[in-house]
Amino acid sequence: MDNFKNSILNFNKQLTPSALQYFRMDKIKGSHPDAIIVIGMGGSGQAGFLASDLKYEVKIPVPVLVWENYGLPKTSYKKPLFIFVSFSGNTNETLSGFSKARLKAAVCSGGQLKKLSDKAGVPLSLLPAGNLTPRQANGLMFYGIMQIVKTVFPGSKNQSLAYLKPKSFETAGKIISRQLKNKTVLIYSSPENNHLSYIWKTNLNETAKSMCFSGTFPEMTHNEIVPLEKRPKNVIAVFLENNSTPQGKRKMGITTAIMKKNGVSSIRINLSGKNNLEKTWNSIILSQWVAYHLAEAKKINPVETKLIDQIKKLTA
C-alpha cells in the first residue's frame, strides 16, 4: 500500500492531543491574551482556519485570526498570542515574523522554527512528520494549536476524535472522484463551513492537480452564478450541505436547477456526524479520498507539487 493512501486510512490517529509532544507550555500559562493570531501558509494555515471557524465548538473565548503573508499583521489587540505554524518548520513567510512577536508559541515538525523556538524558550507543539505532506497533517497541526490554546484558556476543549473511521468514506470518495474527472470544480459550503470548501479546494488542487475554486452559498447566487449564462464546458459544482434553513434549501434547489439548464451539473454532499467537529473531520477525510482517487484515475503522483517546490527553491 502506498504511503499517501495509508496516511488517509490512519488520519484518525492525528485527531488526539496525544499524537504530539509539547515543550515549555508553562511559559504561557496565565498570559490572558485578548486574541489568537495563527501565522501559517498553505496546509499549515488550514489549521488556523479550522480553529477560527470552530472556535465556538472548542470554546475559544477570544477572536481567532489567520495571517498568510510575510511579517505580522497590524492589529488593534493589545496582547495577542501569535501561534506560528509550519509543517516543515522552514516556511519563509512564517519565519519572517517570528522575532517580531512578543507573546508567541509554535507548531512544527522541526526545521528552523523548532531551532528558533528552542533558542528563545518558546512553547512548542512538536508533530511527527513521518511520510506526510502538509495538507495531510492538518489534524496534527489543529491539535497542536488547540493544546496551546487550552494552556492559556483551560476551559477550551481539545477532545480526541480518534474513534472516527476513515476507511468508511473511501467508496463514496471514489464515486465522487469519477464525477469530477476532467472537470473544473466549484466547491461551495455555508459561510460557517468556509474552512471545508477551502480544504476541499486545496486537496483537489495539490493532490489531484485539478482546477478547483471555492466559495460560499448563498453568496455565490449574487455573483458567481452569472458566468454560467455562457454555458461553460466541463464545469461541475459540489455543494457541502449542513442543516440549511428552509429558505436556504429552497434556494439551493432553484440554483442547482438553473445550473443544470445552463449545462453545469452539481453534486450535493450532506455532512455526516453527531456534531460540527465530527462533520468537519469526516468531510476532510472524504475530500482526501476524492482527491486521492482522482489522482489515481488521472495516473498522476498525489504527493508531487512541482510548481510549489520550484517557487520555494527560487525564493529560498
N, C-alpha and C positions, 0 to 999 in steps of 0.2 A: 504493500500500500504506500502511495506517495505521501510525503510529509505534509503537503498542503491539505489533502483530504483528511489525514489523520488529525491535523490541528482543529478542523471543524468538528470531527467526531468527539474530540476531547475539550471543546470550547467551554463546557460547563465547569470544568476544573479551574477555570480562571475566575469564576464568579463567587469567590470567597476571600475574605481578608487573609486567610492562612496561606494563600498562594504566593505571598510576597514576604520579604524581610523588611524590617523597619529599624531605623537608626536615629538616635538623638531627638526623638519626638518630644521629650521633656522640655526642649528649648522653646517650644511654642505653647506649652500649657499655660492657661490663664492670660493669653495675649489679647483676647477680645477684639479681633479685627471687625471692622464695620463693612467689609466686602471681601469676597474671594475673587481673585483675578487669575484665571488659568492662562498661562503662556504656552502655546503649542501650535504646531503646524501639521497639516495632513492627518494621518491616522492618530497621531498624538493629540492633536487638537480635538478630535472627535470625543475623547473622554471628557473634555471640558464642556462641550455642548450637551453631553448626556447629563452631567452634573447640573448644568444650568436649567435644562428643561424638566429634570426630575427633582428639582430642589424641594418641592412640597412633599413629594413621596418619601424622600430620605430626610426630611425635616432639617434643611439648612436654613437658619434663621436670618441670613443676610443675602444681599444680591450676589449672584454669580455671573461674572462676565468672562468672555474669551477674547484673547488678543492673538491674532495671526499675522504678525509682522515683526520687523526689527524693533529693537528698543522696548520701551514700556509705553503704555497708553497714558494720555493725560486724563486725570481723574479728579473729581471733587471729594472723593472719600479721604478721610483724614488718616485712617490706619488700615489700609487694605493688606490682606495676606496674598502675596504673589506665589503661585504654585507653578514652577517651571516643569513642563512635561516634554520629554524627548525619549522616544523608544530607544534610539541608539545612544543618546547622550551627546550627540555631535551635531545637532541641528543648528546651523549658523544663526538663523533668525532668533531662535530661543536663547541661545547662549549670549547674544549681543546685549540683552538687558539684565543679565544675572547680577552683575556687580553693582548696578544702579538701584536695585531693590533693597529696602531695609528689612521688613518682615517677610521672610520667604521660606519656602520648602521646595523639594524637588522629587520628581518621579522619573526613573530611567532604569536602564539595564546595565549601565556602565558608561564608558566614554568620558569626554571632557566634563560633562555635567556632574558625574559622580566625583571626579577628581576635585572640581571646584567646591562641591558640597562638603567633601571630606576636609578639605583645606580650611574652609570657612566655618566648619562646625554647624552646617545647615541640616535640618531634619530631612531625611531621605526615605522614600519608599523605593526599595530595590526589587525590580521584577526579573524573573528568569527569562532570558531571551529565547533560548532553545533554537528551534528552526523557524520561528515565527517571523512574519513581516509585520510592520507597524499596524496595518489595517486588520490583522488577525489578532491583535493583542489589546483591543480597546477594553475588553473585560478587565484585564490586569491593570491597565492604566486608570480605569474608573475606580477600581477598588483601592489603588494606591492613593488617588486623590481623596477618596472618602475616608481613609484611615487618618489622613492629615486633618481633614475637616472634623472628624469625630474627636480628635485630640483637642482641638480648640473649642468645639461645641459638643460636649459629651452627650447631649440629647439627640444628636443626629443618629440616623440608622445606617448600619453597614452590614446587614444580614446576608448570610450565604444563600445563593440560589444554585448551588452545585447539584441540586436534585433535578434540574431541567435535563431534557433528553434530546440532544442534537440530532441523533440518528432518525428520530421520528419525523423530521422535516425534510429528509433527503428526497423522498419520492415526489413531494409537492414541488421542491426546488427544481428537480429535473423536468417536470411537466411544464413549469413556468418558463424555464430556460428555452425550451423548444419554441415557445411563442415569441420569444424576444430575438431569436437568431436573425441576423441581417437587418435589424431594425434600429432606428434611432428611438431611444426610450425616454419617456417623460414620466418621472415619478412624482406623485402628489400625496400629501398627507394633510391632516388638520394642522393648524398653526401650533398647537401644543405638542404635536409629534413631528415637528420640523426636523429634529435630530435624526429621525428614522428615514425620512425621504433623502436627507443628505448622505447618510451612511449607505443606503441602497445605491445612490448615485456613485459614490466613490468606489464601492466594491465592484460595480459594473465597469466603471472607468478603468480601474487598475488591474483587476483580476481577469475580466473578460475583454478588455481593450475595446469596449463599446462606447459609442457616442451616447451619452446619457445626461439629462438635465433634471433638476429637482425644483419643486415649488410647493405651494400650499393651496388647498381648496377650502373655501370657495373663492379665494383671491384670484385664482387663475381664470375664473369666469369673467373677470373685469379687464383682462389684458391678454394673457397668453392664448386664449381661445381664438382670438381674431385671425392669426395667420393660417388657421386651419381652413378658412374660407377658400384658400388656394389649393386645397386638397393635396397636401404634401405626400410624397410617396414614402413607403416603408417607415411609417411612424406608428408607435404604439404607446398608449398611456397606461400606467399602473397606479391604481388608487389604493392607498393603505387606509382601511376604514376602521373606525373605533367609536362605537356608540354615538353616531351622529344624531343631531336633533331632527325632529320630523321635517322641518324646513330644509335642513341640510340633505337628508335622504332624498327628498323630492327633487331638490335642485341637482343632485348628483345624477339621478335618473334622467332628468331632462338633458343634462350636459353630455352624458355618455351617448344618449340617443342622437343628439346633434352631431357629436363627433363621428358616430357611425355613418350618418348621412353624408359626411364630408370625407369619408374614406379612411378614418382613423379608428382602429379597433382599440379596445380597452380591456383591462383585467381589474377586477375588484377583489382585494385580499383583506379578509377580516383578521384583525389582530387577535391572537389567541393567548389566553392566560387569565389567572384569577384577579390580577391587579395590573397596574401600569408598569411595574418593574418586570413582571413575568412577560407581559406583552412586548415590552421593549426588547428584551434579550431574545425571546422567541423569534421576533421579526428580524433581528440582526442575524441570528443563526440561519433563518430562511434565506436572507439576502446572500449570505456566504455560499449556501448551496446553489442558489440560482446562478451566481457569478462563476462558481467553480465548474458546474456542468455546461454552462455556456462556453467557457474557455475550452473545455474538453471537446465539445461539439465543433468548435472552430479550429481544433488541433493547434492550440497555442499554449505557451507556458504560463500558468496562472501566477507564477512568482515574479517573473521579469517585469520591470518597469524601465525600459531602456532610456526613454527621454528624461524621466525624472533623474535617473542616475547620471545622465550626461550633463544636465544642468547643475547637479550637485558637484560634479567633478570640476566643471568650468568656474564655479563660484566658490570653490573651497579656499 
